[in-house]
Amino acid sequence: MTQRRIHQGEFPYFITTNIKGDKAFFIHDKYADLLSKIIIGTSMKKGFLLIAYCIMPDHVHLIVWQDLRSLKTNPARAATKLSNINLSRAQAAVPAIGKILLHPGAGRAARAGFQKSRLDNLINSKVFTISDLMHGIKSYFVRQLRVIYKIDNFSWQARFHAKILNSDESVKMAIKYVQNNPLATDLNEKFSRAPYQYLNTIVYKMLK
């Protein structure tokens, strides 16, 4: 399952996308930091709850769940899925992360504007797909590389892999895999901390 237009919102997804040519591009912290901010920001804008991610030298893993609109689309069905997770509480963890997208000197008004933009997107009638999310992340990263670092020879593999996580246990296993991936491949310890890794601790505690 790769580029199919996925509209199911009641389950989280475990997504993997690779760099074209398997280049170890993300050994450089500045590129990982840029991608981290884009993953977080695009997930918010496209209406996805970011549960976890891991940036490896030549590929990226993400665990995401469709945001509040999935409950609006089919609230009865969605309410029966992953019952241990309180989505509204899990969402509360994400805006706090969002402030890293703002300039360090940004004040309360700027953060409020960021949150209003996020809310406007949530209540928008358009429901984004996994394909929309991944296209947004990958294309914006390529554009920002060109603008900020004058790099024009970077490219992602065209396709990505997405796996449905249809139980609490499958989400926990995916989180464990993401967290342990750098250790399992004997990578430098920096790959086990920000900006290379992120975990929504609210979701994680609800799964335990």
C-alpha positions, 0 to 999 in steps of 0.5 A, spaced: 500 500 500 503 506 497 499 511 493 492 509 494 488 515 496 486 513 503 480 516 506 479 511 513 480 516 519 479 511 525 485 508 525 493 510 526 498 509 520 505 507 520 508 510 514 515 509 511 518 513 506 525 513 503 530 518 500 532 516 493 538 513 492 538 511 499 543 517 501 545 518 508 542 525 508 540 526 515 546 525 518 546 532 518 543 535 524 540 541 520 537 537 515 533 533 520 531 539 524 528 542 518 524 536 516 522 535 524 519 542 523 516 540 517 513 534 519 510 537 525 507 543 522 504 539 516 501 534 520 497 540 524 495 543 517 493 537 514 489 535 520 493 529 523 495 527 530 502 526 530 504 520 535 511 519 533 516 519 528 524 517 527 528 520 522 534 515 520 540 517 515 536 515 509 529 514 511 523 516 515 518 513 520 511 516 522 505 514 526 499 519 525 492 519 526 487 523 522 485 529 527 478 531 529 475 531 523 475 523 523 470 523 529 466 528 525 466 524 519 464 517 523 463 519 530 460 512 532 465 508 528 471 512 530 469 512 538 469 504 538 477 504 535 483 505 540 478 506 546 484 507 551 486 513 547 482 520 549 483 524 542 482 531 545 487 530 551 492 527 545 491 533 541 492 538 547 500 535 547 501 537 539 500 545 540 505 545 545 510 542 540 507 547 534 511 553 538 517 551 535 515 552 528 515 560 530 521 564 531 524 564 538 522 571 539 515 570 538 510 572 543 503 570 545 499 573 539 503 569 534 502 563 538 495 565 538 495 566 531 498 559 529 493 556 534 487 559 530 490 557 523 490 550 526 483 550 528 481 553 522 484 547 518 480 543 523 473 545 521 475 546 514 470 541 510 476 538 506 479 532 509 486 530 507 488 523 506 495 520 508 497 521 500 496 529 501 500 529 508 506 525 505 506 529 499 505 536 503 511 533 507 516 531 502 514 537 497 515 542 502 522 539 505 525 539 497 522 546 496 525 549 503 532 545 501 532 549 495 531 556 498 535 555 505 541 551 503 541 552 495 540 544 495 537 542 488 539 535 487 535 532 493 529 527 492 525 522 495 523 515 492 516 517 489 512 511 493 511 510 500 509 505 505 503 505 509 500 500 514 494 500 518 495 500 526 488 497 528 489 496 535 492 499 541 497 493 541 499 494 534 500 502 536 505 500 542 509 495 537 510 501 532 512 506 537 517 501 540 519 499 533 520 507 532 524 508 538 528 502 538 530 503 530 536 507 531 539 502 536 537 496 532 542 499 527 547 501 531 547 509 529 549 514 533 545 516 540 543 523 537 538 519 532 535 517 539 533 524 541 530 530 538 530 533 532 531 525 530 525 523 534 519 525 537 513 521 541 507 524 543 507 522 551 500 523 552 498 518 547 503 513 549 501 514 557 494 512 555 496 506 551 500 503 557 
